[in-house]
Structure formats: structure tokens, C-alpha cells
Amino acid sequence: MIKLHHVQYGRSFRVLWLLEEIGVETFGGLEVIEHRIGTKEMAESELGRVSPAARIPAIEMETETGTLAMSESGAIVEYLTERFAPSLGRGVDDPERAAYLQWIHYAETQASLIENLNLQMVFLRPPAKPSPSVIKLQVARLKQTLRGLEAGLQHEWLLESGFSAADVMQGFNLFAAPFFVQMDEFPKVCAYKARMEQRAAHQRSVAREGAQRFYAQSFYPVPEA
């Protein structure tokens, strides 16, 4: 059994989707421990025992050497891929290894920008107000990462050889980015997202998630100064 500490449609969606791609039966089943960001429950939960920063995602599983506790989505994705689904990774001697690793970690550059926008646009409560200048800058930076992704999509998936864990890392990003960026400028990215959504494992992950509860509106424009 593998346990996943999870926030709905957060970075932990990457791990949830990967587990479905691998097959949860590989781990003897999956237990999802859902947390709500900013709640007393999350602050007082056992998440801090598993994740040094008390952040999601985190996993717990039994291995030959004892109980493994691990956090950080990129690290978890790389570990699970190398251990249980090497076909979704690219080994050290693979000519696509460098590109694979670059796209794995590119996803976190995007995610950090999304996180900052979430903090400004979703979590701030009156009398606090989001900073229009900061939000404008963060949206511009997020757009630049999407332009990089658009330019990098020369094939059906990020790597010429096919679908990989690097694509899984984009699952959270491309769910969240359209709440802050008009996506018409990025037709390849939109088509890529649609291909993701057609994968059976992605569909099973979305079915587990249910309707999203995080965003209160469909789009968050940059506020006026």
C-alpha cells in the first residue's frame, strides 16, 4: 500500500496521475490522505512527519529496507519512475536524458509562479489586497514559461520518443495556468493538454479528484492599480 498526502489539484496531482499510469495495484493499493491548504487540520496533521516543510505532496510506502517517507513532487516522480516504471523515464545513457531532466524541472519553474499567483489572488483575504504590479509581473513570467513550452512541443509529447514522466509533471501546471493566463496564444499547449486528458490514467485521476473546489471563479484577471 502506498499513501499519498494530497491537496486536490495541487502539485500532488502529478504523483496521483503517475501512480495511475504505473497502476496502483503495483503498490498493493493507494490510500489518499487529503489535506486542505491553510486549515488547522493540515497544520496539526502528521504531514510534517513525512514532509520536512509540511507541504504536499508526500508519500509513505513500505520497501525492502523499511518505511519510505518522501516529499517534493519532482523527486517523487523521478524515484517512482526509476523504481517502478523505467519506460516512463530516460536512463543515464539515453540520448534524451538531458531533455527529460530539463522538462521535469522546468515544470517546477512554472509551478512556483502559479503558487505565487494563488497566494495573491486566492488566499489573500480583506483587508489585505493583492499587488497589481506583482501580479502583472508574475503573469508575464508565467506566460514566458508557456511560450517556452509552446516552442518545445515539436512532437506529440515533450520528448520525441513518446510520453514520459516529464509530461506528467505538467499535469498540475496546465490545470492551473488557464485560471491566470488566456491560453489562445498557445495552441500547441492547448492541444497537448487535450491529449493528456485523453489518457485513461489521467481520466482515472480526475475521477478520483471530482469537481475542483480551489478556485472560486473561472479566470482571475490582473487587478487594476
PERAMO-V29000 format. One record per pair of residues at least 6 apart in sequence whose ideal C-beta (glycine too) atoms are under 6 Angstrom apart, sorted by sequence separation. I is the first residue (numbers start at 1). GAP is how many residues later the second one is. D is the distance in whole Angstrom. If there is no record, write none. Layout:
# PERAMO-V29000
i=I gap=GAP d=D
i=I gap=GAP d=D
This chain:
# PERAMO-V29000
i=6 gap=6 d=4
i=24 gap=6 d=4
i=48 gap=6 d=4
i=70 gap=6 d=6
i=90 gap=6 d=5
i=124 gap=6 d=6
i=157 gap=6 d=5
i=196 gap=6 d=5
i=35 gap=7 d=4
i=47 gap=7 d=5
i=51 gap=7 d=4
i=61 gap=7 d=5
i=81 gap=7 d=5
i=82 gap=7 d=6
i=90 gap=7 d=5
i=183 gap=7 d=6
i=50 gap=8 d=4
i=81 gap=8 d=4
i=158 gap=8 d=5
i=60 gap=9 d=5
i=121 gap=9 d=6
i=158 gap=9 d=6
i=50 gap=10 d=6
i=90 gap=10 d=4
i=120 gap=10 d=4
i=157 gap=10 d=5
i=4 gap=11 d=6
i=19 gap=11 d=6
i=59 gap=11 d=5
i=58 gap=13 d=4
i=120 gap=15 d=5
i=57 gap=16 d=5
i=59 gap=17 d=6
i=50 gap=19 d=5
i=174 gap=19 d=5
i=51 gap=20 d=4
i=117 gap=21 d=5
i=116 gap=22 d=5
i=2 gap=25 d=4
i=113 gap=25 d=6
i=6 gap=26 d=5
i=1 gap=27 d=5
i=1 gap=28 d=5
i=2 gap=28 d=6
i=3 gap=28 d=5
i=4 gap=28 d=5
i=5 gap=28 d=5
i=6 gap=28 d=5
i=7 gap=28 d=5
i=113 gap=28 d=5
i=113 gap=29 d=4
i=3 gap=30 d=6
i=7 gap=30 d=6
i=74 gap=30 d=6
i=74 gap=34 d=6
i=110 gap=35 d=5
i=153 gap=35 d=4
i=109 gap=36 d=6
i=150 gap=36 d=5
i=179 gap=36 d=5
i=143 gap=38 d=6
i=150 gap=38 d=5
i=142 gap=39 d=6
i=150 gap=39 d=5
i=153 gap=39 d=6
i=146 gap=40 d=5
i=149 gap=40 d=6
i=180 gap=40 d=6
i=139 gap=41 d=6
i=179 gap=41 d=6
i=5 gap=42 d=5
i=15 gap=42 d=5
i=146 gap=43 d=6
i=12 gap=44 d=5
i=12 gap=45 d=3
i=10 gap=46 d=6
i=11 gap=46 d=6
i=7 gap=49 d=5
i=5 gap=51 d=5
i=5 gap=53 d=4
i=4 gap=55 d=6
i=103 gap=55 d=5
i=3 gap=57 d=4
i=26 gap=58 d=6
i=2 gap=59 d=4
i=14 gap=59 d=5
i=18 gap=59 d=6
i=15 gap=61 d=5
i=11 gap=62 d=4
i=18 gap=62 d=6
i=22 gap=62 d=5
i=104 gap=62 d=5
i=107 gap=62 d=4
i=111 gap=62 d=6
i=114 gap=62 d=5
i=14 gap=63 d=6
i=22 gap=63 d=5
i=96 gap=63 d=5
i=103 gap=63 d=4
i=107 gap=63 d=6
i=110 gap=63 d=5
i=117 gap=63 d=5
i=96 gap=65 d=6
i=104 gap=65 d=6
i=100 gap=66 d=5
i=107 gap=66 d=6
i=88 gap=76 d=5
i=89 gap=76 d=6
i=88 gap=77 d=5
i=139 gap=83 d=6
i=81 gap=84 d=4
i=136 gap=86 d=5
i=135 gap=87 d=5
i=77 gap=88 d=5
i=132 gap=91 d=5
i=130 gap=93 d=6
i=132 gap=93 d=4
i=121 gap=99 d=5
i=18 gap=150 d=5
i=17 gap=151 d=5
i=14 gap=154 d=6
i=17 gap=154 d=5
i=14 gap=155 d=6
i=14 gap=157 d=5
i=13 gap=158 d=5
i=14 gap=158 d=5
i=13 gap=159 d=5
i=11 gap=161 d=5
i=9 gap=166 d=6
i=21 gap=180 d=4
i=20 gap=181 d=4
i=20 gap=184 d=5
i=17 gap=185 d=6
i=20 gap=185 d=5
i=17 gap=188 d=5
i=16 gap=189 d=5
i=8 gap=201 d=6
i=9 gap=203 d=5
i=9 gap=205 d=6
